[in-house]
Amino acid sequence: MKISNRAETAPNPYGGAGIRARSMPKGDRPIVLYPAYFDLGRTRDQGRRVAKRWAVESPTAQEVTAAAKALGLQPELEEGKAFPSTPWRKEGRVLVRADYYKTSIVQKVAKRIKESR
């Protein structure tokens, strides 16, 4: 019994070419680092991704960039970008390309920021 592949070949009714997210190779997407990930004033529910002992007060995108550069991650700073849950705070974000898991990169950057202060 043959199962139809119609769902994968049918055009997208909402426009576009019907490209699915999994079609993009994972290595081509940058890892996004927001200063909110390292902010001591935020809770985990508000976007902090590191333990309180590695978090700092009001980190800036420039500090995240400097820490990523010190780790050899070739960061790209994007000014004027906002963390999705707080779109009114345009703190910026940092894009890095790495072959590591995002959680390990976030932890290493957090430790570097903490050491630099």
N, C-alpha and C positions, 0 to 999 in steps of 0.2 A: 504494500500500500504506500503510495507516494504522498508525501506531505507537501503542500504547496508553499512556495517561497514568495507568494504574492505580497506579503507584508513588507518584505525587504526591497522589492523592486517597484512597488507602487509609488507614484509621486506623492509628495507631501501635500496634503490639502491646504496647509497654511502657507504655502509658498516655499521657495528654496528648492534645493536639489534633493532633499530627503537624506542629507548626510547626517549620520549619527555621530554622537560624541566619541564613541569607541573607535571610529575610523581615523582619528587624529593620533599619530604616534605619541606616546607619553613623553619621550625625550625632547619633542619639539616645543612643548608647553613650558613656560617659565614657572618657577615657584614664586608666589606672591607673599611678601612679608609686609604686614601693616604694623606700625608702631603700637597699635592697640594690643597686639599679641604679647607685648613686653611691659605693659602698663600696670604698675602696682595698684593704682586707684580703681582698676576694673576687676570685676569678679570673673570667674570662668564663664558664667552665663552671658556676661557682657563682652566676651571676646578674648580675655587673657588666655594664652596657651601655655604659659610656663608657670612653674611653681613660684610661690611668693618669694622664696629666698633668692631666685634669679631675676625677679621682676624689679623694675626701677620706676621712680616717679617721673611721669610725663616724658617718655622717650620721644625723640624726634626721628623723622625719616633720615636725616643726615647722620645721626648716630647709628642707625641700623645699616646704612650704606657703608660707613666707616668700619663697622664690625664685620660685615660681609666681605669687604675688600681685604681686611686683615686675615680672613680665613681663606682667601684666594678664590672667591666665588664669582668674580666679575659682575658686580651689581649694577643695575640701571635704576636710577632714581626717577620717579615720576611725581613731580610736584602737582598739587591741586587735586589729587585723588582722595576719595574718602572711603573709610571702612563702611561696608554696606549697612550695618545697623545704626550708624551715626552719619548719615549723608551730609549733615550741616557742618561737620568738622572736617575740613579739607586738610588733613595732616600729611598727605602724600603716601606713597608706597614704594617698595623696593622690589624689583624683579631680579631673580637670580636663576641661573641654569646650573643644575647639578644632577649627578646620578645617584643621589642619596635620597632617603625618605625625608619628607617635609618636616616631620617631628624632630628628627635628629638635627636638621639644619636650624630649626627654630631654637632648640636647646643650646646649640653651639654659639649662635649669634647672641642669645640672651646672656650666656656666661661671659662672652667677650665684652658686651656692653657694661655689664656689672663690674668687670675688672677695670674697665677704662674710667669709671667714675670715681 
